[in-house]
């Protein structure tokens, strides 16, 4: 008997949380909060008529810990119907009759279990302070008249229908399928828009590059083959026209005039001789012979002599 009791206790502990939770219905579209309070971040939106699993309620039954789809969070009890004795009842009206389990709210462990990937998860310290200052309000059951009227009408409608449980299951499935289809369509549209924008940006970039290449063809060629720049001392030669120096014409000596000096036309074409050197003193020579090239003219034209023919001209 003891072993049987141990096995039963172990099986109860190993049962999933959803199996231990009670079934409920959301009376209207409501926000699933990350904690028992209107100020906590919104985890998701639950459509009206969706079925949820109620895992327990906070002390005072003002807020209940529920799970819907793949999300976990807290919903005010004034928007919940509770399955009691095989029919759905408005939860605030049956607080004293329903033996709903009382569960605490520990923000650090609760958020670590269900909200590790949320964008507001890193602000746990701030929200812990918020919970400490608002905990006393979360345990007070305050019912809004409009919410109570909607909840009681929904509970009466569901209680009069014998197939209420089946209808609720169908409604939840249809709602979930619609949500999944809407989310998939939105994500597909966003991906298509992103892909179209990427292609458009690539096309504009290609067209801009081609236009730039067409407008500056010579700049690209000059960039590949830089010009040869002339050096500074070569610029005058490159700019001035080429002048060919004429070669002097050397005429043949005239045989009729004798083989003396060069012909007249050759003298005219030859460059001017350099300045004559100083005449050397005359050297007397004996006998008759050819006079020296530097000798004074004959006829007493030497220095201190009589006036010769050349001397008379200078005087």
C-alpha positions as CSV (number, residue, x, y, z in Angstrom):
1,X,0.0,0.0,0.0
2,X,2.8,2.4,0.8
3,X,4.5,1.7,-2.5
4,X,1.2,2.3,-4.3
5,X,0.8,5.6,-2.6
6,X,4.3,6.6,-3.5
7,X,3.7,5.8,-7.2
8,X,0.5,7.8,-7.2
9,X,2.2,10.8,-5.6
10,X,5.0,10.6,-8.2
11,X,2.5,10.4,-11.0
12,X,0.7,13.5,-9.8
13,X,3.9,15.4,-9.5
14,X,5.0,14.4,-13.0
15,X,1.6,15.4,-14.6
16,X,1.8,18.4,-16.9
17,X,0.6,21.7,-15.6
18,X,-2.2,22.0,-18.2
19,X,-3.7,18.7,-17.0
20,X,-3.9,20.1,-13.4
21,X,-5.3,23.4,-14.6
22,X,-9.0,24.1,-14.9
23,X,-10.7,25.1,-18.1
24,X,-11.9,28.6,-18.6
25,X,-13.2,31.0,-21.3
26,X,-12.3,34.6,-21.9
27,X,-15.6,36.6,-22.0
28,X,-14.1,39.4,-24.2
29,X,-10.9,40.3,-25.9
30,X,-8.4,40.9,-23.1
31,X,-4.7,41.5,-22.6
32,X,-2.5,38.8,-21.2
33,X,-0.2,40.5,-18.7
34,X,3.3,39.6,-17.5
35,X,2.1,40.0,-13.9
36,X,-1.1,40.5,-11.8
37,X,-1.7,44.2,-12.6
38,X,-2.7,46.5,-15.5
39,X,0.7,48.2,-15.4
40,X,2.7,45.1,-16.3
41,X,3.8,44.6,-20.0
42,X,1.4,42.9,-22.4
43,X,2.4,39.4,-23.4
44,X,-0.4,38.9,-26.0
45,X,-4.0,39.6,-26.8
46,X,-6.6,36.9,-26.2
47,X,-9.7,37.1,-28.4
48,X,-13.1,36.9,-26.8
49,X,-14.5,33.4,-26.5
50,X,-11.1,31.7,-26.5
51,X,-10.6,28.8,-24.1
52,X,-7.7,29.1,-21.6
53,X,-6.2,27.0,-18.9
54,X,-6.5,28.5,-15.4
55,X,-3.6,27.3,-13.3
56,X,-4.6,29.2,-10.1
57,X,-5.5,32.6,-8.8
58,X,-3.8,35.1,-6.6
59,X,-5.1,35.5,-3.0
60,X,-8.4,37.3,-3.3
61,X,-9.1,35.8,-6.7
62,X,-8.6,39.2,-8.4
63,X,-6.0,37.9,-10.9
64,X,-5.5,34.4,-12.3
65,X,-2.5,32.7,-13.8
66,X,-3.6,31.3,-17.2
67,X,-2.0,29.9,-20.4
68,X,-3.3,30.4,-23.9
69,X,-1.7,29.0,-27.0
70,X,2.0,29.0,-26.3
71,X,1.9,32.0,-23.9
72,X,1.6,32.3,-20.1
73,X,0.5,35.2,-18.1
74,X,-2.1,36.8,-15.9
75,X,-5.7,37.9,-16.6
76,X,-8.2,39.7,-14.4
77,X,-10.8,37.3,-13.1
78,X,-13.7,39.7,-14.1
79,X,-13.0,38.5,-17.8
80,X,-13.0,34.8,-17.0
81,X,-15.6,32.0,-17.0
82,X,-14.7,28.9,-14.9
83,X,-15.7,25.3,-15.7
84,X,-17.6,24.3,-12.5
85,X,-19.7,21.1,-12.3
86,X,-19.6,20.6,-16.1
87,X,-20.8,24.1,-16.9
88,X,-19.2,27.5,-17.3
89,X,-19.9,30.1,-14.6
90,X,-18.8,33.7,-14.2
91,X,-15.8,33.4,-11.9
92,X,-16.3,36.4,-9.6
93,X,-19.8,35.2,-8.8
94,X,-18.6,31.8,-7.7
95,X,-15.5,32.7,-5.8
96,X,-16.8,31.2,-2.6
97,X,-18.0,28.0,-4.2
98,X,-15.1,27.3,-6.6
99,X,-12.1,25.9,-4.9
100,X,-9.6,27.5,-7.2
101,X,-6.0,26.9,-6.2
102,X,-4.2,29.9,-4.7
103,X,-0.8,30.6,-6.3
104,X,1.8,33.3,-5.4
105,X,3.6,35.6,-7.9
106,X,7.4,35.7,-7.6
107,X,8.5,37.9,-10.4
108,X,12.1,36.7,-10.7
109,X,11.3,33.0,-11.1
110,X,8.1,33.5,-13.1
111,X,9.8,35.8,-15.6
112,X,12.9,33.5,-15.9
113,X,10.6,30.6,-16.7
114,X,8.4,32.3,-19.4
115,X,9.8,35.7,-20.5
116,X,13.6,35.2,-20.9
117,X,13.5,36.3,-24.6
118,X,11.1,39.3,-24.1
119,X,12.5,42.8,-24.8
120,X,11.5,44.0,-21.3
121,X,13.1,41.0,-19.5
122,X,16.3,42.8,-18.7
123,X,14.3,45.4,-16.6
124,X,13.4,42.8,-13.9
125,X,14.7,45.1,-11.1
126,X,12.4,47.9,-12.1
127,X,9.3,45.6,-12.4
128,X,10.2,44.0,-9.1
129,X,9.9,47.4,-7.5
130,X,6.7,48.1,-9.3
131,X,5.2,44.8,-8.0
132,X,6.2,45.6,-4.4
133,X,4.4,48.9,-4.6
134,X,1.3,47.5,-6.3
135,X,0.9,44.1,-4.6
136,X,-1.8,45.3,-2.2
137,X,-4.0,46.5,-5.1
138,X,-3.7,43.2,-7.0
139,X,-5.3,41.2,-4.2
140,X,-8.4,43.4,-4.2
141,X,-11.3,42.1,-6.3
142,X,-12.9,45.0,-8.1
143,X,-15.5,44.2,-10.7
144,X,-16.4,46.6,-13.5
145,X,-20.1,46.8,-14.3
146,X,-19.6,46.5,-18.0
147,X,-17.3,43.6,-17.6
148,X,-19.6,41.8,-15.2
149,X,-22.6,42.3,-17.5
150,X,-20.7,40.8,-20.4
151,X,-19.3,38.0,-18.3
152,X,-22.7,37.0,-16.9
153,X,-24.3,37.1,-20.3
154,X,-21.6,34.9,-21.8
155,X,-21.9,32.4,-18.9
156,X,-25.7,32.2,-19.2
157,X,-25.3,31.6,-22.9
158,X,-22.7,28.9,-22.5
159,X,-24.6,27.3,-19.6
160,X,-27.8,26.9,-21.7
161,X,-26.0,25.1,-24.5
162,X,-25.4,21.4,-23.9
163,X,-22.6,21.3,-26.4
164,X,-20.9,24.3,-24.8
165,X,-17.6,22.6,-24.3
166,X,-17.5,21.4,-27.9
167,X,-18.5,24.8,-29.3
168,X,-15.8,26.5,-27.2
169,X,-13.2,24.1,-28.5
170,X,-14.2,24.8,-32.1
171,X,-14.2,28.5,-31.5
172,X,-10.8,28.4,-30.0
173,X,-9.4,26.3,-32.9
174,X,-10.9,28.6,-35.5
175,X,-9.6,31.7,-33.8
176,X,-6.2,30.2,-33.5
177,X,-6.1,29.2,-37.1
178,X,-7.2,32.7,-38.2
179,X,-4.5,34.2,-36.0
180,X,-1.8,31.9,-37.5
181,X,-3.0,32.6,-41.0
182,X,-3.0,36.4,-40.4
183,X,0.4,36.3,-38.9
184,X,1.8,34.2,-41.7
185,X,0.4,36.4,-44.3
186,X,1.8,39.5,-42.6
187,X,5.2,38.0,-42.3
188,X,5.1,36.9,-45.9
189,X,4.2,40.3,-47.1
190,X,7.0,41.9,-45.0
191,X,9.5,39.5,-46.5
192,X,8.2,40.2,-50.1
193,X,8.5,44.0,-49.5
194,X,12.0,43.6,-48.1
195,X,13.1,41.5,-51.1
196,X,11.6,44.0,-53.5
197,X,13.4,46.9,-51.8
198,X,16.7,45.0,-51.9
199,X,16.3,44.3,-55.7
200,X,15.3,47.9,-56.4
201,X,18.4,49.2,-54.5
202,X,20.6,46.9,-56.4
203,X,19.1,48.0,-59.7
204,X,19.5,51.7,-58.9
205,X,23.1,51.1,-57.9
206,X,23.9,49.3,-61.2
207,X,22.3,52.0,-63.3
208,X,24.2,54.8,-61.5
209,X,27.5,53.0,-62.1
210,X,26.8,52.5,-65.8
211,X,25.8,56.1,-66.2
212,X,29.0,57.3,-64.5
213,X,31.1,55.1,-66.8
214,X,29.3,56.4,-69.9
215,X,29.7,60.0,-69.0
216,X,33.5,59.8,-68.3
217,X,35.0,57.4,-70.9
218,X,38.2,59.4,-71.4
219,X,38.9,59.8,-67.7
220,X,38.9,56.1,-67.4
221,X,41.4,55.7,-70.3
222,X,43.7,58.4,-68.9
223,X,43.6,56.7,-65.6
224,X,44.8,53.5,-67.1
225,X,47.5,55.0,-69.4
226,X,48.9,58.2,-67.9
227,X,50.4,60.7,-70.4
228,X,54.2,61.2,-70.8
229,X,55.1,64.6,-69.5
230,X,58.0,66.5,-71.1
231,X,60.8,67.6,-68.9
232,X,61.4,71.2,-68.3
233,X,64.6,71.6,-70.3
234,X,63.0,69.7,-73.2
235,X,60.0,71.9,-73.6
236,X,61.7,74.7,-75.8
237,X,63.1,72.0,-78.1
238,X,59.8,70.3,-78.4
239,X,58.0,73.6,-79.1
240,X,60.4,75.2,-81.5
241,X,60.5,74.1,-85.1
242,X,63.4,72.0,-86.2
243,X,66.1,74.1,-88.0
244,X,68.5,72.2,-90.2
245,X,72.0,73.7,-90.4
246,X,73.0,74.2,-94.0
247,X,76.2,72.4,-95.0
248,X,78.7,74.9,-96.7
249,X,79.2,74.2,-100.3
250,X,82.8,73.5,-101.2
251,X,83.4,74.6,-104.7
252,X,86.2,73.0,-106.8
253,X,89.3,75.1,-107.5
254,X,89.3,76.8,-111.0
255,X,92.1,75.4,-113.1
256,X,92.2,78.5,-115.3
257,X,93.0,80.8,-112.3
258,X,95.8,78.6,-111.1
259,X,96.2,76.5,-108.0
260,X,96.4,79.4,-105.7
261,X,94.0,80.1,-102.9
262,X,90.4,79.0,-102.6
263,X,87.8,80.2,-105.1
264,X,85.8,83.4,-104.5
265,X,82.6,81.7,-103.9
266,X,84.2,79.4,-101.4
267,X,85.6,82.5,-99.6
268,X,82.2,84.0,-99.4
269,X,80.6,80.9,-97.9
270,X,83.4,80.3,-95.4
271,X,83.0,81.8,-92.0
272,X,84.8,85.0,-91.1
273,X,88.3,84.5,-89.9
274,X,89.3,85.2,-86.4
275,X,91.0,88.4,-85.4
276,X,94.6,88.7,-86.8
277,X,97.4,88.0,-84.5
278,X,100.0,90.7,-83.8
279,X,102.5,91.0,-86.6
280,X,105.9,89.5,-85.9
281,X,109.0,91.7,-86.5
282,X,110.4,91.5,-90.0
283,X,113.3,89.2,-90.5
284,X,115.8,90.4,-93.2
285,X,116.4,87.8,-95.8
286,X,119.3,87.7,-98.2
287,X,118.9,87.2,-101.8
288,X,115.8,87.2,-103.8
289,X,113.1,84.9,-102.8
290,X,109.6,85.0,-101.9
291,X,108.7,87.5,-99.2
292,X,107.6,86.3,-95.8
293,X,104.0,86.5,-95.1
294,X,104.6,88.8,-92.1
295,X,107.3,90.9,-93.8
296,X,106.8,94.6,-94.4
297,X,106.2,95.7,-98.0
298,X,109.1,96.5,-100.2
299,X,110.3,99.9,-101.3
300,X,111.5,101.3,-98.0
301,X,108.2,100.9,-96.2
302,X,109.8,99.7,-93.0
303,X,109.8,101.7,-89.8
304,X,111.8,104.8,-90.0
305,X,112.3,104.5,-93.8
306,X,111.0,106.3,-96.7
307,X,107.4,106.5,-97.5
308,X,106.4,103.6,-99.6
309,X,103.2,103.0,-101.4
310,X,101.4,101.5,-98.4
311,X,102.7,104.2,-96.1
312,X,101.4,107.0,-98.2
313,X,97.9,105.6,-97.9
314,X,97.9,105.6,-94.2
315,X,99.1,109.2,-94.2
